[in-house]
Amino acid sequence: MANDEAKRPGVEGLSRRTFLKSVGAGSVGAGLLPRGGESGAAQAAEAPAVVGPGETSITLSINGETREVSVEPRVTLLDALRNRLDLTGSKKVCDEGTCGACTVLYDGEPAYACSILAMEAEGHEITTVEGLGTPDELSAVQECFVKHDALQCGFCTPGFVVACTAYLRENPEPTPEEAQRGLGGNYCRCGTYAGMREAVLDAARILRGGE
Amino acid sequence: MPEAAAWPPQDERSVLGKKIPRLDGPDKVTGRAKYAFDINRPDMLYAKVLGAKHAAATVTEFDPSEAEAMEGVEAIWVQPDIDGKTIHYSGQVLAAVAAVTEEIAEEALHRIHVAYELRDPVTDDTTPEHGGNVDEDVRGSIEDVEQAFEDADVVSSGHYGCATITHCCLEPHGHVAEFRDGDLHIWASTQNVSRYGQGLTDTAELPQDRIHVICEHMGGGFGSKLGDDIWGRAAVHLAKVTGKPVKLLLDRDLEQQIAGSRPSSHADVEIALNNDGEILAWRSHDWGSGGQGGYNRPHLPYTLSNLSPAVMRTQRVATNRGSARAWRAPLHPNGCLITMAALEDAAAAIGMDALEFFLNHVVDLTNNAEAYREELPIAAEMISYQDKAHLRGDETPGPVKRGLGIALHQWGGMGHNSNADVTIHPDGSVEVACGTQDLGTGSRTVLAIVVGETLGLPVDRVHPKIGRNAYPISGASGGSTTIGGISAASRLAAVAARDALFERVAPELGVEPGELEARDGRVQEQGNPENGMSWEEACGVLGVDSLTERGECVPPQAAQAGLISAGAAGCQIADVSVDVETGVVKLNEFVCVQDCGLIVSMETARSQVFGGMIMGVSYALYEEAIYDPVNGVMLNPDLEFYRLASMAEVGDLKVHMMTGPRYDERGVIGLGEPPVIGPGAAISNAIANACGVRVGMMPMTPDRVIQALAEGGKLA
């Protein structure tokens, strides 16, 4: 048994991801249905094609580009981004969907890349922090994070920037209280929340076409 | 040390002390900033560490053969003397596997067969039962203490303490190691770039000059990343035997278990005082556990250096937990909580307002009376103390009770030994190189501000180069020593470089070098700016050779010259609401008044203070490393059940920096630790003031609040 997994407390039943990782770790030979989406699943029901446990080549759409990558079924989207595509802006911190440091846009919605398998991500539009702006051309959210010093060590910052970007798209006019709750799915250890509060509200103003 | 190196007067500063955006902000917000964890090298292997599953055991069998045989596994490092190895805490390092993918490395860990013979762990630190020898410190005499307690009108007593917490660095410990052309290149997450290679020479079988350390950015250290660690040496070994780069950063569960913690503390305290508030004597018995590491007495009574007679007895409890490491202001938060809570209880015992008690009876027992007397009224004003204050126990009907709590803190913060080189190139570009690191404190920004100020240039004209052991040696970032050390070193280097440039330019302008100034992007005659040239023209005088000058911060000399000093005092007041039906505590407002001498970078200085306060709210209300009482294994080595405060939970924060005359002229004082010391104490006092009972143990989670209310007969 995977001793690392077994030690994790309080997990009542295995998450889908933990389950798949354990299966991979045990090399039981189970694989993953190829291709995401309903049509793929329906097709697979007729002819149960199986991929894995070895590597399979998949195509991901990341920051508007098509990227080929070879992964085992147990590889998370986060590890595919960081280890195989050198997109290291998304950070690996808790690796279990708690801290938000790996937040990406998944078809425009914020999602924890550590909790999605790379193979599941086929056919979905993925945007990482690298796709939101560059140092010479910052997005409004990024500019406001710099302006209000909403960062210190900076390790949680990309996750917050992506989460904030997604949040403001859905909530263009948040109150301070709403914004704080809205970004409660991300953790910072240095304690940059004071600057972040100002950054979020300032970015909201700018995105609404304010001053 | 040249007199001209002194900081310019406040009204003549162009960038020093101003709000300058952090220089590496754009790289960090776009994901371009590369941390050790982000380094990918050609043919790189991924290494994972195998930690012990038990807290107290002996290894009876260790068989890595199945893992070794796996396709993709390239090497396994095993702890020397693994057979019969004694296990002292869960997660203790046994082995490390390097494989072609992270997934294969993780799978290989599961295929290493380890058998253990279990022992009974020591897990309970709540009593001194397992404590070692009693270390006793007496001020005055024991007889004086006993007499004072007999003579006192009132004896206030209480039990206070805090649980073990972890550093919880978001970037875990570790590094990438690569042997190339006979040299070792290390991308490390470290607080100590200049010395990181020292501990790796034996493993690398290389002299120090062949080990190149790089740390452009690092994701949090807080005192826990000062050395290379056993897993760092394992990674170097794996890189050496495979001939390939190896990335080894700890998985989160090991990071939480073995990469550092703050010791727990428990204390029984008695204070003898008179009804008018005069404090007569102190008596305390504290104990705590740094796991397998040390536990020393926190400063007790904290800040009250002049309280005598007093007796402090301390015991260390060795438990089967990962070892403690320096945690931002080591043991100061523990001592502050124990002392400030005991003081607030004493004020409540005689029915006196806490602010009045602190101002009239506490601050004079400290060495910072003048500062506290100035700061406390400012903090009180910021939080509308007089409008909200009440004696212990909010009598407002309903389940939500509101209260205020005060804490005082102090810290040294003297700059460390540091070197910096300032280079002026003939094309006018300027660089400052320093073997320091940026933990998020703003080292890069500070260097650019100091050099820019000195050379009369905007900050973006200065290129700070840090994070390599090839640069001039600087100190470890610990104890709030960095900003003092690097600002003094870079000031001295920039002054020397500027003066060397003046020597070359003066003949061109027909003046003496001492008559020149560098200001607003020009080098010109003082008082006659028309006689001058642009910065670029002036640098062109250098011809083909760049000019480099070294600055060295030797703390006593730098302090003598007024560049740096030590001794920061501050105070905090918290305003909380406590739901006495659920035990939930909510921060309403939280203010900090902070002295830190001359401020180099206002933006990052304020961020440090906010950061300390927020980290403090987190440990005061949420953070606790929980160990199984039976088997001693850490039960929450993750970020789900080891809780950090989130953005909505830290209340409305306000910071006031003590600047201007009397503060500014003290020079630069470090600011990393001071604001993290008081939050636990301030919040504990505010909870007591709100709900009328002391919640003695931190974190003050709902269950502890409910228990304290029940024991105090105040449960709704």
Interface residues (C-beta under 8 A of the other chain):
Chain A: M1 A2 N3 D4 K7 R8 P9 G10 G24 A25 S27 E72 R74 V75 D79 R82 N83 D86 L87 T88 G89 S90 K91 K92 V93 C94 D95 E96 T98 C99 A101 T128 V129 E130 L132 G133 T134 P135 D136 L138 Q142 F145 V146 K147 D149 L151 Q152 C153 G154 F155 C156 T157 P158 V161 E177 Q180 R181 L183 G184 G185 N186 Y187 C188 R189 C190 G191 T192 Y193 A194 G195 M196 R197
Chain B: P21 R22 D24 G25 P26 D27 K28 V29 T30 G31 R32 A33 K34 Y35 F37 D38 N40 Y46 K53 S90 T101 E102 E103 E106 E107 L109 H110 C168 C169 L170 E171 H217 M218 G219 G220 F222 D251 R252 D253 L439 G440 T441 E603 T604 R606 S607 Q608 F610 G611 G612 M613 I614 M615 S618 V633 L635 N636 P637 D638 L639 E640 F641 L644 S646 M647 A648 V650 L653
